[in-house]
Amino acid sequence: WCALVVWSRSFTNLVKLMKSKDNKMSFIEVDADCDFSFQNLPYGVFSTANNPKHRIGVAIGKEILDLSVITSLFVGPVMSRHQDVFDQPTLNAFMALGYEAWKETRRTLQALLSVNNSTLRDDVSLRTRSVWVKYHKEKYHLDDNHQKTAWGDYTDFYSSRDHATNVGTMFRGKENALMPNWLRLPVGYHGRASSVVVSGTPIRRPRGQMRPDQTKPPVFGPSKQLDIELEMAFFVGGENHLGEPIPIHKAHEHIFGMVLMNDWSARDIQAWEYVPLGPFLGKNFGTTISPWVVPMEALLPFVEPNPIQDPEPLPYLQHQDAYTFNINLFVSLKGKDMASAVNICSSNFRYMYWTMKQQLAHHTVNGCNVRPGDLLASGTISGPNPESFGSMLELSWRGSKTIDLGGGNSRTFLNDGDDITITGYCEGNGSRVGFGSCQGTIVSALQP
């Protein structure tokens, strides 16, 4: 009974703090242009030099709050029974708890980090043990070994109409740019989860079969048309049983949070292999994601009306609630022969034609079961203008023109040593919610 009273009082105090008008302010300093604001609070897995244990943290400002140290402070009606999930080496157990648990945890974190809350602010010992200054001394571990990896399956969609139209025009002409099914369903393919890596991991140029001259037999060697794909992805939370679809009106309850993604692509390998079954070796050699998972609750203030879809989707894909997000996206390239990085793409997640809810509903409509930690990607995000094209395939228009990088530097596709960084953020009403960076450097192909 005494324990129940203590729990009840603790939760009541947290609720009061959550409702406080000053709760938007944290006692941890956050610069105005910082991606990891008090309104964000993204989740990640990290370790430090003096503690190699992989543990769950929340980024705020230049610091990381170590949730494994403060598990006992999660005293809400749901999380008081599941405090152990924050002492795990991955986010999977937390993702599995579902929508109400995620919302409750976010409210608790905002209360604990509020300038009005003395629990962490004034407890020097607890704060010293739980708050880590992140000056790039920590390591991120969303990509761990097969037994610990945060993601299970990986699916990549093809949901930008501008991108699909551009690619279709290159290969089939304007008259047949979009395939007959494209406006009817979210097209996608099952990718390779084992080669998904966290930001900062080098990407080795792949080798494979190509047929650059259609009058001659195929050749084997390093890809000469290595490309980027500006994408975003979301992690699935909760799960559905085999044979039971996730209805679209409940799809948002299974979308845990989002990351930036670069789905590296070898266009010459892809062009030779993709008929008749689609992407294979041209795609499965590397996919990079950003390390911090931004919760959907942090993105809701930046929601926008969904695109007009004509023809109208079938009923199982219809939803009236807005689930399109205004996320500014940028891609920069820095070659080893360049003094500084150059922005080659400025796009926005709002250019997606199919929403994440539609993607998930379609993925499971046949009874396909998804699991906590499954990763579903948007496909290349391109807008209506050339500067918003999300791949070098489009920026160079299949290699027919060069991408000017200044200083006498140019590209059609990637060179060895090229460093690609994707960034993204939402901004408005005095708050900024960002994703950090998604970075990878191309290293030379292995010699035979």
C-alpha positions as CSV (number, residue, x, y, z in Angstrom):
1,W,0.0,0.0,0.0
2,C,2.8,2.4,0.9
3,A,4.5,1.7,-2.5
4,L,1.2,2.4,-4.2
5,V,0.9,5.8,-2.5
6,V,4.5,6.7,-3.4
7,W,3.9,5.8,-7.0
8,S,0.6,7.7,-7.1
9,R,2.2,10.9,-5.7
10,S,5.2,10.6,-8.1
11,F,2.9,10.2,-11.1
12,T,0.7,13.1,-10.0
13,N,3.7,15.4,-9.7
14,L,4.9,14.4,-13.1
15,V,1.5,15.1,-14.6
16,K,1.5,18.6,-13.1
17,L,4.9,19.3,-14.6
18,M,3.8,18.0,-18.0
19,K,0.9,20.5,-17.9
20,S,3.1,23.4,-16.8
21,K,3.3,26.4,-19.2
22,D,7.1,26.6,-18.6
23,N,7.6,22.9,-19.5
24,K,8.9,24.0,-22.9
25,M,12.1,25.1,-21.3
26,S,14.8,22.6,-20.1
27,F,17.5,23.1,-17.6
28,I,19.9,21.7,-20.1
29,E,21.2,24.4,-22.5
30,V,20.2,24.0,-26.1
31,D,21.4,26.3,-28.9
32,A,18.7,27.7,-31.2
33,D,20.0,25.9,-34.2
34,C,20.6,22.6,-32.5
35,D,18.8,19.6,-34.0
36,F,18.2,18.0,-30.6
37,S,15.9,20.5,-29.0
38,F,13.6,20.0,-25.9
39,Q,10.8,19.5,-28.4
40,N,12.7,16.7,-30.1
41,L,14.2,14.2,-27.6
42,P,15.2,11.5,-30.1
43,Y,16.2,8.0,-29.0
44,G,19.5,6.2,-29.7
45,V,21.9,3.5,-28.5
46,F,25.4,4.7,-27.4
47,S,28.5,3.8,-25.5
48,T,31.4,5.8,-24.0
49,A,35.1,5.3,-23.6
50,N,34.8,4.6,-19.9
51,N,31.7,2.4,-20.3
52,P,31.6,0.2,-23.4
53,K,28.1,-1.1,-22.5
54,H,25.5,-0.4,-25.2
55,R,22.7,1.6,-23.6
56,I,19.7,3.7,-24.6
57,G,19.9,7.4,-24.5
58,V,18.0,10.6,-25.4
59,A,19.8,13.5,-27.1
60,I,19.2,17.0,-25.9
61,G,21.5,19.9,-26.9
62,K,25.1,18.6,-26.7
63,E,24.2,16.0,-24.1
64,I,22.8,12.5,-23.9
65,L,20.5,11.4,-21.1
66,D,21.3,7.8,-20.2
67,L,18.0,6.1,-19.6
68,S,19.6,3.0,-18.2
69,V,20.6,5.1,-15.1
70,I,17.1,6.6,-14.5
71,T,14.9,3.6,-15.1
72,S,13.2,4.0,-11.7
73,L,12.0,7.4,-12.6
74,F,9.5,6.1,-15.2
75,V,6.5,5.8,-12.8
76,G,3.5,6.1,-15.1
77,P,0.8,3.5,-15.3
78,V,2.4,1.7,-18.3
79,M,6.1,2.3,-17.9
80,S,6.2,1.5,-14.1
81,R,5.7,-2.1,-15.2
82,H,8.3,-2.0,-17.9
83,Q,11.2,0.0,-16.5
84,D,13.6,-2.8,-17.6
85,V,13.3,-1.9,-21.3
86,F,15.7,1.0,-20.8
87,D,18.4,-1.3,-19.5
88,Q,18.6,-3.1,-22.8
89,P,21.3,-2.8,-25.5
90,T,18.7,-2.0,-28.3
91,L,15.4,-0.1,-28.6
92,N,13.5,-3.2,-29.7
93,A,11.9,-4.0,-26.3
94,F,10.8,-0.4,-25.9
95,M,9.4,-0.3,-29.5
96,A,7.5,-3.5,-28.8
97,L,5.5,-1.8,-25.9
98,G,3.4,0.2,-28.3
99,Y,1.9,3.6,-28.8
100,E,0.6,4.4,-25.3
101,A,4.0,3.5,-23.7
102,W,5.8,5.8,-26.2
103,K,3.6,8.7,-25.4
104,E,3.8,8.2,-21.7
105,T,7.6,8.0,-21.9
106,R,7.9,11.2,-23.8
107,R,5.7,13.0,-21.3
108,T,7.9,11.7,-18.5
109,L,11.1,12.8,-20.2
110,Q,9.8,16.3,-20.9
111,A,8.8,16.6,-17.3
112,L,12.2,15.3,-16.0
113,L,14.1,17.7,-18.3
114,S,11.9,20.7,-17.5
115,V,13.5,23.7,-15.9
116,N,10.9,23.4,-13.1
117,N,11.8,19.8,-12.2
118,S,14.5,19.4,-9.5
119,T,14.7,15.6,-9.8
120,L,17.6,15.7,-12.3
121,R,18.4,19.3,-12.1
122,D,19.4,19.4,-8.5
123,D,20.6,15.9,-7.8
124,V,24.3,16.2,-8.6
125,S,25.1,12.6,-8.2
126,L,22.3,11.3,-10.4
127,R,22.9,14.0,-13.0
128,T,26.6,13.1,-13.1
129,R,25.8,9.5,-13.7
130,S,23.0,9.9,-16.2
131,V,23.9,13.0,-18.4
132,W,26.8,12.6,-20.8
133,V,28.3,15.5,-22.7
134,K,28.4,14.5,-26.3
135,Y,31.4,16.0,-28.0
136,H,31.6,13.1,-30.5
137,K,33.4,11.0,-27.9
138,E,30.5,8.6,-27.8
139,K,29.8,5.7,-30.2
140,Y,26.5,4.8,-31.8
141,H,25.2,1.3,-32.0
142,L,22.0,1.2,-33.9
143,D,23.9,-1.1,-36.2
144,D,25.2,-3.9,-34.0
145,N,25.8,-7.6,-34.7
146,H,23.0,-10.0,-35.9
147,Q,22.0,-10.8,-32.4
148,K,21.7,-7.3,-31.1
149,T,20.7,-5.3,-34.2
150,A,17.8,-2.9,-33.7
151,W,16.2,-3.7,-37.1
152,G,14.8,-6.9,-38.3
153,D,13.5,-6.8,-41.8
154,Y,14.0,-3.9,-44.2
155,T,11.6,-2.7,-46.9
156,D,12.3,0.1,-49.4
157,F,9.4,1.9,-51.1
158,Y,9.3,4.0,-54.3
159,S,6.9,6.7,-53.2
160,S,8.1,10.0,-54.7
161,R,6.1,10.7,-57.8
162,D,8.7,13.2,-59.1
163,H,11.4,10.6,-58.7
164,A,9.4,7.8,-60.3
165,T,8.5,10.1,-63.2
166,N,12.1,11.2,-63.8
167,V,13.4,7.7,-63.8
168,G,10.6,6.4,-65.9
169,T,11.1,9.2,-68.4
170,M,14.8,8.3,-68.7
171,F,14.2,4.6,-69.4
172,R,10.8,4.5,-71.1
173,G,10.0,8.1,-72.2
174,K,7.4,10.6,-71.0
175,E,4.5,8.7,-72.4
176,N,5.2,5.6,-70.2
177,A,7.0,7.2,-67.3
178,L,4.8,5.7,-64.6
179,M,3.9,2.1,-64.6
180,P,0.2,1.3,-64.5
181,N,0.3,0.2,-60.9
182,W,2.2,3.2,-59.5
183,L,-0.7,5.5,-58.8
184,R,-2.7,2.5,-57.4
185,L,-0.4,1.2,-54.6
186,P,2.8,2.0,-52.8
187,V,5.4,0.1,-54.9
188,G,8.3,-1.4,-52.8
189,Y,10.8,-4.2,-52.5
190,H,12.3,-6.2,-49.7
191,G,15.9,-5.0,-49.1
192,R,18.8,-6.5,-47.2
193,A,18.8,-5.7,-43.5
194,S,22.3,-7.1,-42.8
195,S,24.0,-4.3,-44.8
196,V,22.1,-1.4,-43.1
197,V,24.7,0.6,-41.2
198,V,24.8,3.6,-38.9
199,S,26.1,7.0,-40.0
200,G,29.9,7.2,-40.2
201,T,30.4,3.7,-41.6
202,P,32.5,3.6,-44.8
203,I,30.8,2.2,-47.9
204,R,32.9,0.0,-50.2
205,R,32.4,0.4,-53.9
206,P,30.6,-2.8,-55.1
207,R,31.8,-5.1,-57.9
208,G,29.3,-6.9,-60.1
209,Q,28.1,-7.6,-63.6
210,M,27.3,-4.7,-65.9
211,R,26.5,-4.3,-69.6
212,P,27.5,-0.8,-70.6
213,D,27.5,-1.7,-74.3
214,Q,24.3,-3.5,-75.3
215,T,25.9,-4.9,-78.4
216,K,28.5,-6.8,-76.3
217,P,28.4,-9.4,-73.5
218,P,28.3,-8.2,-69.9
219,V,31.5,-7.4,-68.0
220,F,32.5,-7.8,-64.4
221,G,34.2,-5.1,-62.3
222,P,33.7,-2.2,-59.9
223,S,30.6,-0.1,-60.4
224,K,31.2,3.0,-62.4
225,Q,27.8,4.6,-61.7
226,L,27.7,4.5,-57.9
227,D,24.9,6.8,-56.6
228,I,23.2,8.2,-53.6
229,E,19.5,8.1,-52.7
230,L,18.1,10.7,-50.4
231,E,15.5,8.9,-48.3
232,M,13.9,8.8,-44.9
233,A,12.7,5.7,-43.0
234,F,10.6,4.7,-40.0
235,F,10.9,2.0,-37.4
236,V,7.9,-0.2,-36.8
237,G,6.7,-0.6,-33.2
238,G,4.3,-3.1,-31.8
239,E,3.5,-6.0,-34.1
240,N,0.8,-7.8,-35.8
241,H,0.2,-11.5,-36.0
242,L,0.8,-13.5,-39.2
243,G,-2.4,-13.3,-41.3
244,E,-3.7,-10.1,-39.5
245,P,-3.3,-6.8,-41.5
246,I,-2.7,-3.5,-39.7
247,P,-5.7,-1.3,-40.7
248,I,-4.9,2.1,-41.9
249,H,-6.7,3.8,-39.1
250,K,-4.3,2.2,-36.6
251,A,-1.2,2.4,-38.7
252,H,0.1,5.4,-36.8
253,E,0.1,3.3,-33.6
254,H,2.8,1.1,-35.2
255,I,5.1,4.0,-36.4
256,F,7.7,4.5,-33.7
257,G,10.0,7.2,-35.2
258,M,12.0,8.3,-38.2
259,V,15.6,8.5,-39.4
260,L,17.5,9.8,-42.4
261,M,18.6,7.3,-44.9
262,N,21.0,7.0,-47.9
263,D,20.2,3.9,-49.9
264,W,23.5,3.7,-51.9
265,S,22.8,2.3,-55.4
266,A,25.1,0.9,-58.2
267,R,23.1,2.1,-61.2
268,D,25.1,0.1,-63.8
269,I,24.7,-3.2,-61.8
270,Q,21.1,-2.4,-61.2
271,A,20.3,-1.7,-64.8
272,W,21.6,-5.1,-66.0
273,E,20.0,-7.2,-63.2
274,Y,16.7,-5.7,-62.3
275,V,14.6,-7.4,-65.1
276,P,12.5,-9.3,-64.3
277,L,12.6,-9.4,-60.5
278,G,13.9,-6.0,-59.5
279,P,16.7,-4.7,-57.2
280,F,19.4,-7.1,-56.0
281,L,23.2,-6.6,-56.0
282,G,22.9,-3.0,-57.1
283,K,21.2,-2.2,-53.8
284,N,22.2,-4.7,-51.1
285,F,25.8,-3.7,-50.5
286,G,25.1,-0.8,-48.1
287,T,22.3,1.4,-46.7
288,T,23.2,4.2,-44.2
289,I,20.9,5.6,-41.5
290,S,21.2,8.4,-39.0
291,P,21.7,7.2,-35.4
292,W,19.0,9.1,-33.6
293,V,15.4,8.1,-34.0
294,V,13.1,11.1,-33.9
295,P,9.7,10.1,-32.3
296,M,6.6,10.8,-34.3
297,E,5.2,12.9,-31.5
298,A,8.0,15.4,-32.1
299,L,7.1,15.7,-35.7
300,L,3.3,16.1,-35.4
301,P,3.6,20.0,-35.1
302,F,5.0,19.9,-38.6
303,V,2.2,17.8,-40.2
304,E,0.7,19.0,-43.5
305,P,-2.3,17.9,-45.6
306,N,-1.7,14.8,-47.6
307,P,-1.2,15.1,-51.4
308,I,-4.2,14.8,-53.6
309,Q,-4.2,11.2,-55.0
310,D,-5.9,10.7,-58.3
311,P,-7.2,8.1,-58.9
312,E,-8.6,7.6,-55.4
313,P,-6.9,4.7,-53.6
314,L,-8.8,1.6,-52.7
315,P,-10.6,1.8,-49.4
316,Y,-7.9,0.0,-47.4
317,L,-5.4,2.8,-48.4
318,Q,-7.7,5.7,-47.6
319,H,-7.2,8.0,-44.6
320,Q,-8.4,11.6,-44.0
321,D,-6.1,12.6,-41.2
322,A,-2.9,14.5,-42.3
323,Y,0.2,12.4,-42.2
324,T,2.6,14.3,-44.5
325,F,5.5,16.1,-42.8
326,N,7.4,19.3,-43.7
327,I,10.9,18.1,-43.2
328,N,13.7,20.1,-45.0
329,L,16.3,17.8,-46.4
330,F,19.8,18.4,-47.8
331,V,22.6,16.4,-49.4
332,S,26.2,17.6,-49.5
333,L,29.2,16.1,-51.3
334,K,32.9,16.6,-50.4
335,G,35.5,14.9,-52.6
336,K,39.0,14.2,-51.3
337,D,40.2,16.9,-53.8
338,M,37.8,19.5,-52.4
339,A,38.4,22.0,-49.6
340,S,34.8,22.0,-48.4
341,A,31.5,20.3,-48.9
342,V,29.0,21.5,-51.6
343,N,25.2,21.1,-51.3
344,I,23.9,19.2,-54.3
345,C,20.3,18.7,-53.3
346,S,17.7,20.6,-51.3
347,S,14.4,18.7,-51.0
348,N,11.6,18.0,-48.6
349,F,9.8,15.0,-47.2
350,R,6.4,16.6,-48.1
351,Y,7.1,15.6,-51.8
352,M,6.1,12.0,-51.0
353,Y,3.0,10.8,-52.8
354,W,2.2,7.8,-50.6
355,T,2.1,8.4,-46.8
356,M,3.8,6.2,-44.2
357,K,0.4,5.0,-43.0
358,Q,-0.4,3.9,-46.5
359,Q,2.9,2.1,-46.9
360,L,2.4,0.2,-43.6
361,A,-1.2,-0.7,-44.4
362,H,-0.3,-1.9,-47.8
363,H,2.7,-3.9,-46.5
364,T,0.5,-5.9,-44.1
365,V,-2.8,-6.0,-46.1
366,N,-2.0,-9.5,-47.3
367,G,-1.3,-10.7,-43.7
368,C,2.4,-10.1,-43.7
369,N,3.6,-9.8,-40.1
370,V,5.9,-6.9,-39.0
371,R,8.0,-6.9,-35.9
372,P,9.4,-4.2,-33.5
373,G,12.4,-2.7,-35.2
374,D,11.5,-3.5,-38.8
375,L,12.7,-0.6,-41.0
376,L,10.5,0.8,-43.8
377,A,12.1,3.4,-46.1
378,S,10.5,6.0,-48.3
379,G,12.4,5.6,-51.5
380,T,14.3,8.4,-53.2
381,I,12.7,11.8,-52.3
382,S,12.7,14.2,-55.3
383,G,10.8,17.4,-55.8
384,P,9.5,19.2,-58.9
385,N,12.7,21.2,-59.5
386,P,16.2,20.0,-60.5
387,E,17.8,21.2,-57.3
388,S,15.4,19.0,-55.3
389,F,16.3,15.8,-57.2
390,G,17.3,13.2,-54.6
391,S,19.8,11.1,-56.7
392,M,22.8,11.7,-58.9
393,L,21.0,9.6,-61.5
394,E,18.5,12.5,-61.8
395,L,20.9,15.4,-61.1
396,S,23.2,14.2,-63.9
397,W,20.2,12.9,-65.9
398,R,21.6,9.4,-66.3
399,G,25.2,10.8,-66.8
400,S,24.3,13.0,-69.7
401,K,25.4,16.2,-67.9
402,T,27.8,17.0,-65.1
403,I,27.0,18.2,-61.6
404,D,29.0,21.4,-61.0
405,L,30.7,21.4,-57.5
406,G,32.7,24.6,-58.1
407,G,36.5,25.0,-58.2
408,G,36.7,23.0,-61.3
409,N,35.2,20.0,-59.7
410,S,32.2,18.1,-61.1
411,R,30.6,14.7,-60.9
412,T,28.1,12.5,-62.8
413,F,28.3,9.7,-60.2
414,L,30.5,9.1,-57.1
415,N,34.3,8.9,-57.0
416,D,36.3,7.0,-54.5
417,G,36.9,9.2,-51.4
418,D,33.6,11.1,-51.9
419,D,31.9,11.9,-48.6
420,I,28.1,12.2,-48.6
421,T,26.2,13.8,-45.8
422,I,22.4,14.0,-45.5
423,T,20.8,16.4,-43.0
424,G,17.3,17.3,-42.2
425,Y,15.1,19.3,-39.8
426,C,11.7,20.8,-39.2
427,E,11.4,24.3,-38.0
428,G,8.6,26.6,-36.9
429,N,6.9,28.3,-34.0
430,G,10.2,28.9,-32.2
431,S,11.2,25.2,-32.2
432,R,13.6,23.1,-34.3
433,V,13.4,19.3,-34.6
434,G,16.3,17.8,-36.5
435,F,17.8,14.4,-37.3
436,G,21.5,15.0,-37.0
437,S,23.5,13.6,-39.9
438,C,23.6,10.6,-42.1
439,Q,27.1,10.3,-43.4
440,G,29.2,7.8,-45.4
441,T,32.5,7.9,-47.4
442,I,33.1,5.8,-50.5
443,V,36.2,3.5,-50.3
444,S,37.7,1.7,-53.2
445,A,36.5,-1.7,-54.4
446,L,38.3,-4.8,-53.2
447,Q,40.9,-6.0,-55.7
448,P,40.3,-9.4,-57.3
